[in-house]
């Protein structure tokens, strides 16, 4: 689907279930996403949901894979934010790959897709106020803080970038 200098972003597939489950059961990964999963079937169901979204709406989360090693790194993509119907960019990277810029690289490619191919007017991102690493990714994408509000039944900060701001960067 998409490539960057180091990464391949492709549709999630059933063979990713083990890698997804390893991430989704990890409390460190899920600390800012939701409750850790306890069964692998939930990860399989999640992959099906993402695939259906891509097929119907041209958005969803993609597998993030190292181009050279083909190793599964995490997921990234665009999603509809239920509370506002805005398009949100989201990402999660396996802890062994943290601090290498993969979240920024993958999210930057998804933002490009959103503005240049889907012709979106704005893309948002959310994080817990204490999740400075995710907020740093948002800032590197050119996003600016908008507000703190209730999203996903949690108090989160929202950052955003408009198509015009993206074009200027």
C-alpha positions in Angstrom: 0.0 0.0 0.0 2.5 2.6 1.2 6.3 2.8 1.5 8.7 5.1 3.3 12.5 5.1 3.3 12.6 2.3 5.9 9.0 1.0 6.2 6.3 -0.8 4.3 2.8 -0.1 5.4 0.5 -2.8 4.2 -2.9 -4.2 4.9 -3.1 -6.3 8.0 -3.5 -10.0 7.4 -4.4 -13.1 9.4 -0.7 -14.1 9.6 -0.1 -10.9 11.7 -2.4 -12.2 14.5 0.5 -13.4 16.7 2.4 -10.1 16.3 -0.7 -8.0 17.0 -1.6 -10.1 20.0 2.0 -9.8 21.4 1.6 -6.0 21.2 -2.0 -5.8 22.4 -1.4 -7.9 25.5 1.6 -5.8 26.5 0.6 -3.4 29.3 3.4 -0.9 28.2 2.0 -0.8 24.6 -1.6 -0.6 25.8 -1.1 1.9 28.6 -2.3 4.8 26.4 -4.6 2.8 24.1 -6.9 0.6 26.3 -7.0 -2.6 28.4 -4.4 -5.2 27.4 -6.0 -8.1 25.5 -6.1 -11.5 27.1 -7.0 -13.8 24.2 -5.6 -14.1 20.7 -9.1 -14.2 19.1 -9.6 -10.5 20.0 -6.5 -9.7 17.8 -7.8 -11.8 15.0 -11.2 -10.0 15.2 -9.4 -6.6 15.2 -7.5 -7.5 12.1 -10.8 -8.4 10.3 -12.3 -5.1 11.4 -9.3 -3.2 10.0 -9.5 -5.0 6.7 -13.2 -4.4 6.3 -12.6 -0.7 7.0 -10.0 -0.5 4.2 -12.2 -2.3 1.8 -15.2 -0.1 2.5 -13.8 3.3 3.4 -10.2 3.4 2.3 -9.0 4.0 5.9 -7.9 1.8 8.8 -4.8 0.6 10.5 -2.0 -0.9 8.4 0.8 -3.2 9.5 4.1 -1.4 9.8 6.9 -3.6 8.6 10.7 -3.1 8.2 11.4 -3.1 4.5 14.8 -4.8 4.8 14.1 -7.5 7.5 10.3 -7.8 6.9 9.9 -7.7 10.7 6.6 -6.6 12.1 7.1 -3.2 13.9 3.5 -2.1 14.8 0.5 -0.5 13.2 -0.5 2.9 11.9 -3.3 4.5 10.0 -6.3 6.7 9.8 -9.6 6.2 11.6 -12.9 8.0 12.1 -13.0 9.6 15.6 -16.5 8.6 16.9 -17.1 11.7 19.0 -16.5 14.2 16.1 -16.4 12.2 12.9 -13.0 13.8 12.2 -10.2 11.6 10.7 -7.6 10.6 13.3 -4.1 9.3 12.7 -3.1 6.6 15.2 -0.1 4.5 15.7 1.5 1.9 18.0 5.0 0.5 17.8 6.4 -2.6 19.5 8.6 -1.6 22.5 11.7 -3.1 21.0 11.4 -0.5 18.2 10.7 2.5 20.4 12.9 5.6 20.0 13.9 4.9 16.4 11.4 7.3 14.7 9.2 4.6 13.2 5.9 6.1 14.6 6.7 9.5 13.0 7.8 8.0 9.7 4.7 5.8 9.4 2.3 8.5 10.6 3.8 11.0 8.3 3.0 8.7 5.4 -0.5 8.2 6.6 -1.0 12.0 6.9 0.3 12.4 3.3 -2.2 9.8 2.1 -5.0 11.6 3.9 -4.3 14.9 2.4 -3.0 14.0 -1.0 -5.2 11.0 -1.9 -8.3 11.2 0.3 -8.3 15.0 0.0 -9.1 15.5 3.7 -9.3 19.1 5.1 -8.0 18.2 8.5 -6.4 15.3 10.4 -6.4 15.0 14.2 -4.5 12.9 16.7 -5.2 12.1 20.4 -3.0 11.3 23.4 -3.2 11.2 27.1 -1.8 14.4 28.6 1.1 12.6 30.1 2.0 10.7 26.9 4.7 13.1 25.8 6.3 10.7 23.3 3.1 10.5 21.3 2.7 14.3 21.5 6.2 14.7 20.2 5.2 12.5 17.2 2.2 14.8 16.6 4.4 17.9 16.7 6.9 16.4 14.2 3.9 15.9 11.9 3.3 19.6 12.1 0.2 19.2 14.3 -0.7 21.8 16.9 -2.5 21.4 20.2 -6.2 22.2 19.9 -7.9 21.2 23.2 -8.3 18.7 26.0 -11.6 16.9 26.0 -13.4 13.6 26.4 -12.6 11.1 23.7 -13.0 7.3 23.9 -14.5 8.0 27.4 -11.1 9.4 28.6 -9.7 12.9 29.0 -7.2 13.3 26.1 -5.4 16.1 24.3 -6.2 16.7 20.7 -3.7 17.9 18.1 -4.6 18.7 14.5 -3.2 19.8 11.2 -5.1 21.3 8.3 -4.6 20.7 4.6 -3.2 24.2 4.3 -0.8 23.8 7.2 0.4 20.4 5.7 1.0 22.1 2.3 3.1 24.8 3.9 5.3 22.3 5.7 
